[in-house]
């Protein structure tokens, strides 16, 4: 969701920047909007890719248990808690 708002902000910032070239004021605000939206979009993409990586790792570890819901959930919980322990 954050990536969508960052993309909208980037488009609006670019539009504002184009309008400032035609004589309207606020060039600094337009530049700040473009820069901050770009940074937000890059962060959103990085978070998405990291999430995909962790889901892939979890499926690699627990994918063979997908037919048994209880064992699959236990494996996923174990993987999640071990990731939390490693990061703290």
ABEGO torsion letter per residue (X at the ends): XAAAAAAAAAAAAAAAAAAAAAGBBGAAAAAAAAAAAAAAAAAAAAAAAAAAAAAAAAAAAAAAAAABAAAAAAAAAAAAAAAAAAAX
